[in-house]
């Protein structure tokens, strides 16, 4: 697996991150989300200091994740990747059955 270095900025601070070409888009999306959350906290609160802003952003994002996980457990939203994986397995099984009947 090839690794590349990308330059990003979070709350005005530059960071160099390593990622594979396949994960770059997802990493850039995550960086944008973290940067937006940290900027929102800095603009809308009295929290100062990047370390404190980072902790508050982490807590906010973790809270969002926990709410999403709870809604998935209660059937209120659907995990797209799990649905894709299940559909792929079903298609493979159907293909096998169809092939068995077309050979006979």
HELIX and SHEET records of a PDB file:
HELIX    1   1 UNK A   24  UNK A   44  1                                  21    
HELIX    2   2 UNK A   50  UNK A   73  1                                  24    
HELIX    3   3 UNK A   80  UNK A  103  1                                  24    
SHEET    1   A 2 UNK A   4  UNK A  10  0                                        
SHEET    2   A 2 UNK A  13  UNK A  19 -1                                        
END                                                                             
